[in-house]
Amino acid sequence: MAHAGRPWTDYKPPAAAPVWAAIEGFGRYHVLCAALELDVFDTLGELGPSAADRVAERLSVSAPHLRTLLDSVVALGLLDQNNGLYELNDTARRYLLSDGPACMAGLVGVAPGPLENWSRLADTVRNGRPARPIEADPEAFYVPLVEGTFTTMWRCATRADSRIRYSSIPAARVLDLGAGGAPWSIAVLAACPSGSAVINDYAGVLEVAKRKTAEFAVADRCEWRPGNYFEIEIEPQSFDLVILGHICRAEGATGAARLIRRAHDALRPGGRVIVADYFCDPEHKLNPHAVLMGATMMASTVKGSTFTTDEFGAWLRDAGFVDLRLVEPIGFQQCIVASRPENRPNVDA
């Protein structure tokens, strides 16, 4: 490094790696999307370790181009290659096979929201709203999204019982607002054979929930309430659990606080709300996943954002909740659990 400046100073410039990582991020995402669209992972699952030519013949695609794609997927750490043979690794088997135990294949294509909104992100920042907000046609966006997120959310909900112990409620009555495919209701009802659930979402989205609850043999204990979760009728003090699963961040700060108040009003004394979401730290830098989810919300929603645990804590306490806890049942999936206080007799009366 040449001397520079007066007085001369020797220094090592910062690495360009973060810039390259951002540049390559676009290509990395589309490499994975293309591999999923072409059915690369399921095909390798069927064939076992295979040369690119064999896989290309099975898929009826260009062999040289497929080899480049496969090498790129290997570079992403999502396939292995040994002596010219490509094969699934443990990550691909678990998350990218269509029948993998924690399949995320359906999530990849829909999680970022409409891709054209990302190419116009600077305009969104200038104008204060996206050109194509998902609120314009929410069912068209949310139906494939809840299909893609179901497995991850169901794993989170199922594992949460070890921390939350909802299975200890003898006949849990659940209110699941904006339930999507109803992964939380399914997990609770599976653990509580005498439980029941009121499941809410848009009518089109509820069709996914009806199919999923039937697959898990709990549909007979579910009541369906289509409509806007701010507008549907909810019986006061009637539920043991209220689920707010990844819906608060779409509503902005005012809407999130309003949902939390609705949850409080719906709970019996001693009942609990479960807020599943991506929570930022107070300085918005220690949880990059949550921070970048905020950018995703900005790109495609009118009001959406991610919020800090402190902000959620304030909304919960203002609504009257106590005993707040933060749990992380699986990686990147956090929940805040809080209780409506028990009614206690006035000892001075």
N, C-alpha and C positions, 0 to 999 in steps of 0.2 A: 504494500500500500504506500503510495507516494505521500510525502509530507504535504500538508495543505494548510493554508491560513497563516495568519500572523498573530501570535507566535505559532510556529509549526505545532501541529497536534497529530498524534497517531490515534486512529480510531478504527474500529471494525463496524461497517454499516449494518443496519438491521437486515435480517434475512428477508427475501422476497416471498418466502413460502406462504404467508397468509394471502398474498395477492394471487399467487398461482392456485391456491386451494379454492379461492372464490371463482377464478376463471374456469377451472376444471370442474367445478360443481355442476355447471350446466350440462357438460358432457357426461359426467358420471351418472346423473339422474336419467338422461335419455338412453344411455347404454343399458341401464337396468330395465327401463320401460320397454326397450326393444327386445331384450332377452325374454321378458315375460310375455310380450305380445306374440313372439315367435314360438313360445312354448318350450324354450331351451331347457328349463330346469326339469319339468315333468318328463321331457324326452330323455334326458340323461338319467333320470330316475328309472326309466324303463330299460334303457340300453345298457346301463352301467358304464364303466370307463370306455371311452370311445374317441377315435380320431375325428377331427373336424369334418373330413370328407364323409364319414359314415353318418354323422349327425345332420350334415347338410342334405344328404340324400334322403334321409327320413323326413326332413322338414321341407324338401323341395325348394331350397334356396341356393344362392351362389356360395360355393365352398370357400373361395378366397375371402369373401366378405364376412362369412360366418366365422372364419378363423380369427379375423381381426376383432370381431365382436366378442368371441370367446376369450381371447387374450385380454381384452379390456375388462371382462367380468372377473377374470382371474386377478387382474391388477386391483380390482375393487375388494378382493378378499372373499368373493362370493362363489368361486369355483376353485378347484385344484387342477393343476396340469402336471403330469409326470410322463417324461419320455414321449411327448406328443399325444398323450391320451388325456382327455378332459373328463372330470368327474365331480360329482357333488361333494361339497365339504359339509361339516356339521351345521354351519350357519344356513346354508341353502336347504338342507334337509328339514330343518326346523321351521324356517320362516318363509321359504320361497316355493316349496312344493305345494301344489294345490290342496293336498291332503296332509300337509305338515301339521304337527301338533300345535304350533303357534303361528299359523299361516298369516303372512302380511302381504301376500301377492296382490290381493284385491285392493289393498290400501295404497299401494305405491302410486297408481295412476291418478287417484282422486285427492290424496292428502294435501297437495299444494293449492287446491282450488283451480279455477279456470286459468290455464297457462297463459292465455293472452293478457290477463291482468298483470302478470309479472313483467311483461315487456313494456307495460305502460305505467310502471310503478312511479317513475318520476312525475308523470302527470297526476297521479293520485295524490302525491305529496303536494304538488302545486295547488290542486283543486280542492283537496280535503275530502275526496270521495272517489271510489273506483269507477271506471267507465262501465263495468258490468258487475254490479253488486249481486251477490247470490240471493239477496232478499227479493230481487225481481221475480225469481222463480225458485223458491226454496225447495220444493219437493223434487225438482229436477236435479238439484245438487245433492240434497241430503239422502235420497234413496240409495244411490251407489255408495255414498260415503259411509252410511251406517252398515251397509253390507261389508265394506272393506275393513271397517274398524271393529266389527263384532268380536272377532276372536281375541284381539288384544284387550278389549274392554271386559270381556267375559273372564279372561284370565285374571285381570286386575280385581274384578269383583269377587271372584271365587277365593282368591288368596287373601283378600281383605278380611275374611272372616277370622283368620288367625289373630288379627289385631283388633277388630271391631266386635267380634263375637255376636253377630246378628243371629246366629243359629241358636243362641240361648233364649231368644224370644219365643215363647210357646206357640203363639198363633199370630205371627207378625203380620200386620197390615201395612202395605207399602204403597206410597204414592210416588210414581216415577214420572217426573215432568220432562218433556222433551226426550223421551226414552230411547229414541232411535230403534235399534233392534231389540231393546229391552234386556241387555246383558246383565244389568244389576238385578232386575226383578227375577230373572231366571235363576241367578246364583242364590238369591235369598230364598226363593220358593223351593229350590232343590234342597236347601239346608233346613227349611222349616216346613215339614209336610202338612201342617195345618194352616199355613200362611195363605194370604191372598194379596193381590196387587191391583191397583188402579193405574193403568198405563196410558199416558198421553203423548200425542205427537200429531203432526199433520196426517190426514187420512191416508195419503199414499205411503208415508213412512210406516204407519201402523200395519200395513200389509206385510212389511218385512218382520215386524215384531210378532204378528200373528203366526207367521210361518216358523220363526225361531222358537217361540214358546211351544208350538206344537211338536217341533223336533225334540225338545227337551221334556215333553210330556207334562207341562205345567199350564197349558192354555186354559184348561177348565177352571183354573183358579184366578183368572185374569178378567178384569173389566176394562173395556176400551173407551177412552174419551178423546175423540178427535178434536182438534182445534188449537187455538193459540193458548199457550200456558198462562198468559196473563188474563185470559178472558173466561176460561172454562170454570164451571162451578166446582168448588172444593169444600167439602164438609169441614167445619172448624173442629179442631181438637179430636181428630178421628183416626190418626195414623201413628204407627210406632216408628216408621222410618220414612223420610222423604229423600228422594234421590235427585240431586241436581248434577247430572253427569255430562260434563263438557258442554254446558249450555250458557253458563254465566258470561263467558268471555265474548260471546256473540252479541251481547246486549249492552255493552258499555257499562260504565260505573253505575249510572242511575238504574238501568235495567237489572244489573246483578244484585244491587241492594234490594230492589223490589221483589225479585225472585226469592231472596233469602227471607224477607218478611212474610211472603206467602207460605214458605215452608214452615216458619214458626207458627203461624196461625193454624196450619193444618195438623200440627203435631199434638198428640196427647202430652200432658205433663210427664216428663221423663223420657219422651221420645227424642229421636236423634235425626239430625240432617247429615247427609253425606254429600259433600261438595267435591266432586272429582274434576280436576282441571290441571293446567300447567301453571305453576306459580313462580313468579319472579322473586328474586331476593330484593331487598330494599334499594340496592344500587344498580339493579338490572345488569349484572355482569357475571354472576356466579353460576347461573343456570342458562347456558346458551340455548338449550332446547326451548325453554319457555320464552326467552327473548325473541328468538327467530319465529316462534309461533305467533308472537305479536305482529311481526312483519307480515306473516301469512294472513292474519285477520285484517290488517290494514289494507292488504292488496285486494281483498275480495268482499269486504263487508262495509256497511255504512257506519256502524258504531263499534265494531268489535276491536278488542285489544286483549292483552294479557295483563294481569294485575299481581301485585305483591301479596305475600302472606299477611303482611301488616294491613293492607287494604281490606282483604277478606276478613281478617280478624276484627277490624273496626265495624264492618257491616254486620257481622254475626253478633257482636256484643250489643250494637245499637238496636238490633232486632229483639234482643232479650236472651240470646243463647249464652250458655256457660260451658265450662269444661272443654275448651277447644283443644284438639290434638291434631297433629300433622303426621300422616302415615304414608309410606311408600310401598304398596304391596308388590309391585314389580318395577323394574327400571323405567324411569321417565314418567311413571304413572303415580301421581300423588293424590291424596284425599285429605280434606279437612273434615273432621268429625266434631260435631258440637251437639249439646243437649238443651232441650227446653227444660227449665227448672221444674222440679216436682212442686205440686201444690202442698204446702205445709200449713197445718193449723196454726193460728195465731195464739201463742201460749199466753199472751197478755189479755186475750178476750175474756 
